[in-house]
């Protein structure tokens, strides 16, 4: 119920009234939407009186909407939405996510897929490849069917669904970068899970669904893939390039981004510019490894509420044995 409460408290009255009316949820006691003042408590009381199935339906909606009402979710919604001016008129992020959910269900799902893809970029689920720039994606139904059939055969999946859509990705400098994204849902091998059946615990068969995503940037030719199993990523990209870009996959990987963290051994003042919307930068975590072995690590962490900087904390705690004074490499930093 915490998610439902957050959803109701952060969504304007008019949007909630339209939703509960259209969805056919019985509100007992009835909520007088025209009465001025607090509507949250009467609505939450009516939700408490719903059947378990009705509350489950409502909670599913609330989780999806509130899950897209933060900065990352809003960026994903704007990368998909066609009418930014309309979204700008809505009251808050939750209202914008809810409007998208109610009025463009497919677009909302695509925004969820964008968020999944961008949050996993450059992480353990990600790979990047260099492709040919300036290609047009083949959106012919026959080409899409060929791609889906190739996925079925490659991964021995009975069912495959593919979402193809255009989107944008924000860049640090310059305008947003146009992309084409293919989100792939494939059925996995049979599994079972625990479930209560007529009050008794039992195992029920199921076939899990796995999600993966491929993006193509026409301006640069860069192809990125996000999938849980790294052994399958190259195969997915190969099929995508062959069937939807109508060209040959060259297997050339994007080079890893390299950062020099050695300057953070000493206190470092990060310059900021008001035009960037950044008020300040603080180093919260440094992870170090000794120069003489790769088998050990030390992590320094300075919480946000701490009065000292991480360098002051390290010197204060370790004195002459401060690992930042030398003999250690910085391998990870959290800002």
VENQUI-V408495 format. One record per residue. N is the residue number from 0. SS is DSSP state (H for helix, E for strand, L for the rest). BURIAL is b if it has 9 or more other C-alpha atoms within 8 Angstrom, else e. Layout:
n = [N N]
ss = [SS SS]
burial = [BURIAL BURIAL]
//
This chain:
n = [0 1 2 3 4 5 6 7 8 9 10 11 12 13 14 15 16 17 18 19 20 21 22 23 24 25 26 27 28 29 30 31 32 33 34 35 36 37 38 39 40 41 42 43 44 45 46 47 48 49 50 51 52 53 54 55 56 57 58 59 60 61 62 63 64 65 66 67 68 69 70 71 72 73 74 75 76 77 78 79 80 81 82 83 84 85 86 87 88 89 90 91 92 93 94 95 96 97 98 99 100 101 102 103 104 105 106 107 108 109 110 111 112 113 114 115 116 117 118 119 120 121 122 123 124 125 126 127 128 129 130 131 132 133 134 135 136 137 138 139 140 141 142 143 144 145 146 147 148 149 150 151 152 153 154 155 156 157 158 159 160 161 162 163 164 165 166 167 168 169 170 171 172 173 174 175 176 177 178 179 180 181 182 183 184 185 186 187 188 189 190 191 192 193 194 195 196 197 198 199 200 201 202 203 204 205 206 207 208 209 210 211 212 213 214 215 216 217 218 219 220 221 222 223 224 225 226 227 228 229 230 231 232 233 234 235 236 237 238 239 240 241 242 243 244 245 246 247 248 249 250 251 252 253 254 255 256 257 258 259 260 261 262 263 264 265 266 267 268 269 270 271 272 273 274 275 276 277 278 279 280 281 282 283 284 285 286 287 288 289 290 291 292 293 294 295 296 297 298 299 300 301 302 303 304 305 306 307 308 309 310 311 312 313 314 315 316 317 318 319 320 321 322 323 324 325 326 327 328 329 330 331 332 333 334]
ss = [L H H H H H H H H H L L H H H H H H H H H H H L L L L L L L L L L L L L L L L H H H H H H H H H L L L H H H H H H H H H H H H H H H H L L L H H H H H H H H H H L L L H H H H H H L L L H H H H H H H H H H H L H H H H H H H H H H H H H H H L L L L L L E E E E E L L L L L L L L L L H H H H H H H H H H H H H H H L L L L E E E E E E E E E E L L L L L L L E E E E E E E E E E E E E E E E E E E E E L L E E E E E E E E E E E E E E E E E E L L L L E E E E E L L L H H H H H H H H H H H H H H H L L L L L L L L E L L L L L L L L H H H H L L L L L L L L H H H L L L L L L L L E E E E E E L L L L L L L E E E E L L L L L L L L H H H H H H H H H H H H L H H H L L E E E E E E E L]
burial = [e e b b b b b b e b b b e e b b b e b b e e e e e e b e e e b e e e e e e e b e e b b b b b b e e b e e e b b e e b b e e b b e b b e b b b e e b b e b b b b b e e e e e e e e e e e e b b b b b b b b b e e b b e b b e b b b b b b e b e e b b e e e b b b b b b b e b e e e e b e e e e b b e b b b e b b b e e e e b e e b e b b e e b b b b e e e e e e e b b b b b b b b b b b b e e e b e e e e e e e e e e e e e e b b e e b b b b b b b b e b b b b b b b b e e b e e b b e b b b b b b b b b b e e e b e e e e b e e e e e e b e e e b e e e e e e b e e e e e b e e e e b b b b b b b b e e e e e e b e e b e b e e e e e e b b b e b b b e e b e e e b b b e e e b b b b b b e e]
//
